């Protein structure tokens, strides 16, 4: 029986003296293709869970992990808005699978920003003396790295827009827009998330991992930077 990522229509029909290749566009394309895409979408949920857990492990904060996943997911409807502005009318299950690309790029951007924020605490006093100066340092250091990775990825997908195969061109355009939206959220939205965590949640027990209030300060928060 067909299992995950398997289609019985891909099996060869053959005997010892006869080999048959069968193709029915109206059966294979809308029905079987949709079924396989739906199974791939189930893998999206597993990938999202793993990425969320790893972000939480890397940052030590469940708050940052959940808000990071929210940022990644928000890039998809934002990309869809500009996708319609470009008057592209084709949209299928394959477009939703672009979340795999955004998960990888978005998580990498979060790691770059968070590591730059950690590094700012060990910089000389002009930088580490205040939260504002630390955020300025982090923003400048992380934005350039995030911009380079997002730009190259977006250009690679935008390049598929010239393909004569319409579904491929539409998917590449949508994936590129999702990467651009994720970059804009990283630049304008994620710093605010970091400040909420640093100023209000980092002092909670386990540094904001399990508490959403600062009523149980942890030793690290009491010692200060």
Secondary structure, DSSP 8 states (H G I E B T S, - for coil): ---TT--GGGS-EE-SS-EE----HHHIIIIIHHHHHHHHHHHHHHHHHHHHHHHHHHHT-HHHHHHHHHHHHHHHHHHHHHHHHTT-----HHHHTTHHHHHHHHHHHHHHHHHHHHHHTTS-HHHHTSHHHHHHHHHHHHHHHHHHHHHHHHHHHHGGGG-SSHHHHHHHHHHHHHHHHHHHHHHHTHHHHHHHIIIIITTSGGGGTS-SSSSS--HHHHH--
